Each structure stands twice: as C-alpha cells, then as structure tokens.
C-alpha cells in the first residue's frame, strides 16, 4: 500500500495541503481532512479514492457558498458557476440538492427578492422583470407567482418616473416627453402606460411650479 511520506502546505492556499505518497506527489487535500492523516500512514486505494471524493465535495460546496455570499442566486446561476470551475455534473447536482435542502438555495424566494429589489431601487416593467428572471433560469411558474405579488404596471412606471424627475426640472413639454418617455421605454414599459403617465406628471410638475412662483411673489 502507498505510504504517506510528506504532508506540505500549499503555497497559494494555506488551507490546503499536498499529500506525498512514496516520495511523489499524490493529491491535494483540505487541511481539515488532512488532520486525520500522518506521515508514515499507509493508505489503501479505497481510502485514497474516498479522501479525493470527500475533498471534491467540500470544494464544490465551498465554491457555491462563497458565490452565494455576494447576493442571492438562482439554481441556474450556481450551476453555471460550478461548471466554470470544472466540477463534475454529478457533484454539481449533489451540491445543488444539499443547498436547496438547507434553504440556502430557493428559486421561489430568489424570484420574489429580485422583483422586490427592482421595484424598490430600479423599477421596471413586468415584461422586463420576467425577461431578467428567465435569463436567471427561474421556472415560468415561479416568475409568475413573484410578479403577481408586486405592484401594478402603472405603479411601477410611476415609481420609475419619479426617480427620474429631479433630472428633468425646467424642461419644456416636448423635451420632457422625449427624455422621460425614452427612459420609460428602456425600462420596458408600453406606450399605453407611458402616455397617460407623462401627461399626469407634466401637469403635476406645472402645478407645483406655479405654486412655487406664487409663494415667492408673496
């Protein structure tokens, strides 16, 4: 049986070690798993295979958890991320299953959070929200459920417009209509929603402007 002749820390990753068998490099291993090994210990082929398998499982899980640490992700996003790190499909599916069972990965919650975040910080149309979630690989049923819980198309458009209004003060109607209308089109809203909203906001701005002028005159 192969015998461990050295256990050395990896230069680029101190959390991992290199295992040398009979004077030659054998395989890399996490420091946690290597804690159970010692120089002079003999390893069967079955034991070596088991160590490599467990190490690969830990690496995949760590990659996924680290990826989830930046923001919530869809199952599809995590799968793509693991594929980029040359992790086997079998191990990827096991990792995804474990994350889903632990509640760290949930496409239903992801879709709801995505829609809520967009509605709060960067409002856009339901059509665009649907498209974004489709690109994230979320199932159509879950997308629909998330969209049903958000505001109406008109409310989303109004919120998006209000965030843009401070940059449009003092413009005349044609320029106002062109700039705000174009902005809302790029956010995915239809002309049926945009038209009435533009007229409403223009009237509102004009009314506030007149009130401000009257107060200054007094």
ZICORCOR-V435480 format. One record per residue. N is the residue number from 1. RES is the residue in one letter. SS is DSSP state (H for helix, E for strand, C for the rest). PHI is phi in whole degrees, 0 to 359 (999 if undefined). D_FIRST is the distance of its C-alpha to the first C-alpha in whole Angstrom. Layout:
BEGIN
n=<N | N>
res=<RES | RES>
ss=<SS | SS>
phi=<PHI | PHI>
d_first=<D_FIRST | D_FIRST>
END
This chain:
BEGIN
n=<1 | 2 | 3 | 4 | 5 | 6 | 7 | 8 | 9 | 10 | 11 | 12 | 13 | 14 | 15 | 16 | 17 | 18 | 19 | 20 | 21 | 22 | 23 | 24 | 25 | 26 | 27 | 28 | 29 | 30 | 31 | 32 | 33 | 34 | 35 | 36 | 37 | 38 | 39 | 40 | 41 | 42 | 43 | 44 | 45 | 46 | 47 | 48 | 49 | 50 | 51 | 52 | 53 | 54 | 55 | 56 | 57 | 58 | 59 | 60 | 61 | 62 | 63 | 64 | 65 | 66 | 67 | 68 | 69 | 70 | 71 | 72 | 73 | 74 | 75 | 76 | 77 | 78 | 79 | 80 | 81 | 82 | 83 | 84 | 85 | 86 | 87 | 88 | 89 | 90 | 91 | 92 | 93 | 94 | 95 | 96 | 97 | 98 | 99 | 100 | 101 | 102 | 103 | 104 | 105 | 106 | 107 | 108 | 109 | 110 | 111 | 112 | 113 | 114 | 115 | 116 | 117 | 118 | 119 | 120 | 121 | 122 | 123 | 124 | 125 | 126 | 127 | 128 | 129 | 130 | 131 | 132 | 133 | 134 | 135 | 136 | 137 | 138 | 139 | 140 | 141 | 142 | 143 | 144 | 145 | 146 | 147 | 148 | 149 | 150 | 151 | 152 | 153 | 154 | 155 | 156 | 157 | 158 | 159 | 160 | 161 | 162 | 163 | 164 | 165 | 166 | 167 | 168 | 169 | 170 | 171 | 172 | 173 | 174 | 175 | 176 | 177 | 178 | 179 | 180 | 181 | 182 | 183 | 184 | 185 | 186 | 187 | 188 | 189 | 190 | 191 | 192 | 193 | 194 | 195 | 196 | 197 | 198 | 199 | 200 | 201 | 202 | 203 | 204 | 205 | 206 | 207 | 208 | 209 | 210 | 211 | 212 | 213 | 214 | 215 | 216 | 217 | 218>
res=<X | X | X | X | X | X | X | X | X | X | X | X | X | X | X | X | X | X | X | X | X | X | X | X | X | X | X | X | X | X | X | X | X | X | X | X | X | X | X | X | X | X | X | X | X | X | X | X | X | X | X | X | X | X | X | X | X | X | X | X | X | X | X | X | X | X | X | X | X | X | X | X | X | X | X | X | X | X | X | X | X | X | X | X | X | X | X | X | X | X | X | X | X | X | X | X | X | X | X | X | X | X | X | X | X | X | X | X | X | X | X | X | X | X | X | X | X | X | X | X | X | X | X | X | X | X | X | X | X | X | X | X | X | X | X | X | X | X | X | X | X | X | X | X | X | X | X | X | X | X | X | X | X | X | X | X | X | X | X | X | X | X | X | X | X | X | X | X | X | X | X | X | X | X | X | X | X | X | X | X | X | X | X | X | X | X | X | X | X | X | X | X | X | X | X | X | X | X | X | X | X | X | X | X | X | X | X | X | X | X | X | X | X | X | X | X | X | X>
ss=<C | E | E | E | E | E | E | E | E | C | C | C | C | C | C | E | E | E | E | E | E | C | C | E | E | E | E | E | E | E | H | H | H | H | C | C | C | C | C | C | C | E | E | C | H | H | H | H | H | H | H | H | H | H | H | H | H | H | H | H | H | H | H | H | H | H | H | H | C | C | C | C | C | C | H | H | H | H | H | H | H | H | H | H | C | C | C | C | H | H | H | H | H | H | H | H | H | H | H | H | H | H | C | C | C | C | H | H | H | H | H | H | H | H | H | H | H | H | H | H | H | C | C | C | C | H | H | H | H | H | H | H | H | H | H | C | C | C | C | H | H | H | H | H | H | H | H | H | C | C | C | C | H | H | H | H | H | H | H | H | H | H | H | H | H | H | H | H | C | C | C | C | H | H | H | H | H | H | H | H | H | H | H | H | H | H | C | C | C | C | H | H | H | H | H | H | H | H | H | H | H | H | H | H | H | H | H | H | H | H | H | H | H | H | H | H | H | C>
phi=<999 | 299 | 244 | 288 | 252 | 196 | 229 | 237 | 294 | 283 | 294 | 278 | 217 | 295 | 276 | 232 | 229 | 258 | 258 | 255 | 244 | 53 | 85 | 236 | 300 | 256 | 191 | 268 | 204 | 292 | 299 | 296 | 290 | 291 | 298 | 269 | 251 | 210 | 300 | 98 | 286 | 265 | 237 | 283 | 298 | 295 | 293 | 297 | 297 | 293 | 296 | 296 | 294 | 293 | 295 | 298 | 297 | 294 | 299 | 298 | 294 | 296 | 299 | 292 | 295 | 298 | 295 | 286 | 290 | 281 | 193 | 294 | 226 | 274 | 301 | 299 | 296 | 293 | 300 | 298 | 297 | 291 | 297 | 293 | 261 | 57 | 270 | 297 | 298 | 299 | 291 | 297 | 295 | 295 | 295 | 298 | 298 | 297 | 294 | 291 | 294 | 274 | 87 | 281 | 226 | 209 | 294 | 295 | 294 | 299 | 297 | 296 | 294 | 297 | 296 | 296 | 296 | 297 | 298 | 277 | 253 | 219 | 304 | 205 | 291 | 297 | 299 | 288 | 298 | 299 | 298 | 298 | 290 | 297 | 293 | 278 | 82 | 282 | 295 | 303 | 297 | 289 | 297 | 299 | 298 | 293 | 292 | 293 | 266 | 265 | 290 | 290 | 300 | 296 | 293 | 296 | 295 | 295 | 293 | 297 | 294 | 298 | 290 | 265 | 304 | 304 | 273 | 243 | 292 | 82 | 274 | 276 | 302 | 300 | 289 | 301 | 298 | 294 | 288 | 289 | 298 | 297 | 299 | 290 | 298 | 293 | 272 | 92 | 276 | 278 | 293 | 296 | 275 | 292 | 306 | 299 | 294 | 300 | 296 | 295 | 291 | 296 | 297 | 296 | 295 | 296 | 295 | 294 | 295 | 293 | 296 | 296 | 294 | 295 | 295 | 290 | 293 | 292>
d_first=<0 | 4 | 6 | 10 | 12 | 15 | 17 | 20 | 23 | 25 | 28 | 30 | 28 | 28 | 27 | 24 | 21 | 18 | 15 | 13 | 10 | 10 | 13 | 14 | 15 | 13 | 15 | 18 | 19 | 22 | 23 | 23 | 20 | 18 | 20 | 18 | 15 | 15 | 14 | 11 | 10 | 6 | 6 | 6 | 8 | 11 | 11 | 11 | 13 | 15 | 15 | 17 | 19 | 20 | 21 | 23 | 25 | 26 | 27 | 29 | 31 | 31 | 33 | 35 | 36 | 37 | 39 | 41 | 42 | 44 | 46 | 46 | 45 | 45 | 42 | 42 | 42 | 39 | 38 | 39 | 37 | 34 | 34 | 35 | 32 | 30 | 29 | 28 | 31 | 29 | 28 | 32 | 33 | 31 | 32 | 36 | 36 | 34 | 37 | 40 | 39 | 39 | 42 | 41 | 42 | 45 | 47 | 50 | 50 | 49 | 52 | 55 | 54 | 54 | 57 | 59 | 57 | 59 | 62 | 62 | 61 | 62 | 64 | 64 | 65 | 63 | 63 | 61 | 59 | 58 | 57 | 55 | 53 | 52 | 51 | 48 | 47 | 49 | 50 | 54 | 55 | 53 | 55 | 58 | 58 | 57 | 60 | 63 | 62 | 63 | 67 | 69 | 69 | 72 | 71 | 68 | 70 | 73 | 70 | 69 | 72 | 73 | 70 | 71 | 75 | 75 | 75 | 77 | 80 | 84 | 83 | 86 | 85 | 84 | 81 | 80 | 80 | 78 | 76 | 75 | 75 | 72 | 70 | 70 | 70 | 67 | 65 | 66 | 69 | 72 | 75 | 76 | 75 | 75 | 79 | 80 | 78 | 79 | 83 | 82 | 80 | 83 | 86 | 84 | 84 | 87 | 88 | 86 | 88 | 91 | 91 | 89 | 92 | 95 | 93 | 94 | 97 | 98>
END
